[in-house]
Amino acid sequence: MSHTELTLDELRQTIAKQLNIEASEIQDDDNLFMLGLDSVSLMTLVGQWRERSINVEFQDLVEEPTLADWQHRLKLSPA
């Protein structure tokens, strides 16, 4: 799979599932750690994305834990 197949909406859905919350509860500029994401959950997400051939590093995502920043770092399409 190409990394372009992961959209911002899919990113939001995946994180919401990991946090056991509704995707609509996650705003683009919310700090995901404040919403309940922890390092173990983030490592799980990184592993899932690597399986989809998305080149991502744990440290890159920890620095700015928002959807907006992750979209930029993962080079996702906005749709």
matplotlib code that plots the C-alpha trace (Angstrom):
import matplotlib.pyplot as plt

x = [0.0, 1.1, 1.3, -1.0, -3.8, -3.9, -6.0, -6.4, -9.9, -8.4, -5.7, -8.4, -10.4, -7.4, -6.4, -10.0, -10.2, -7.0, -8.3, -11.8, -13.4, -15.4, -13.4, -15.4, -13.9, -10.5, -9.7, -6.8, -4.9, -5.7, -2.8, -3.3, -1.6, -4.1, -6.9, -5.4, -2.8, 0.2, 3.6, 2.4, -0.6, 1.6, 4.1, 1.1, 0.0, 3.6, 3.7, 0.4, 1.6, 4.9, 3.0, 1.3, 4.8, 4.4, 7.8, 7.3, 9.4, 8.0, 10.2, 8.8, 5.3, 6.0, 7.4, 4.1, 1.3, -1.5, -3.4, -2.3, 1.4, 1.1, -0.7, 2.3, 4.9, 3.1, 2.5, -1.2, -3.8, -6.5, -9.5]
y = [0.0, 3.5, 6.1, 8.3, 5.9, 7.1, 10.2, 12.7, 11.2, 7.7, 9.0, 10.5, 7.3, 5.2, 7.3, 7.5, 3.7, 3.5, 6.0, 4.4, 7.8, 9.1, 10.5, 13.7, 14.4, 14.9, 18.3, 18.9, 20.9, 18.8, 17.5, 13.7, 12.9, 15.2, 13.1, 9.9, 8.7, 7.2, 5.9, 2.3, 3.3, 5.5, 2.6, 0.5, 3.1, 3.5, -0.3, -0.3, 2.5, 0.9, -2.2, 0.0, 1.2, 4.6, 5.8, 7.2, 7.5, 7.4, 10.4, 12.6, 12.1, 12.6, 16.1, 17.6, 15.3, 16.8, 15.6, 18.7, 18.0, 14.3, 14.9, 17.1, 14.6, 11.6, 13.7, 12.8, 14.0, 16.2, 14.3]
z = [0.0, -0.7, 2.1, 0.0, 0.8, 4.4, 4.6, 7.5, 8.1, 8.3, 10.7, 12.9, 12.8, 13.7, 16.6, 17.9, 17.8, 19.7, 22.3, 22.4, 21.6, 18.7, 15.8, 16.0, 19.4, 17.9, 16.5, 14.2, 16.8, 19.9, 21.9, 21.5, 24.7, 26.5, 25.0, 26.4, 24.0, 25.7, 24.4, 24.2, 22.1, 19.9, 19.3, 18.3, 15.8, 14.4, 13.9, 12.0, 9.8, 9.1, 8.0, 5.4, 4.2, 5.9, 6.9, 10.4, 13.5, 17.1, 18.0, 15.2, 16.4, 20.1, 19.4, 18.1, 19.0, 16.9, 13.9, 11.9, 12.6, 12.0, 8.7, 7.6, 8.9, 7.3, 4.1, 4.1, 1.7, 3.4, 2.1]

ax = plt.figure().add_subplot(projection="3d")
ax.plot(x, y, z, "-o")
ax.set_aspect("equal")
plt.show()
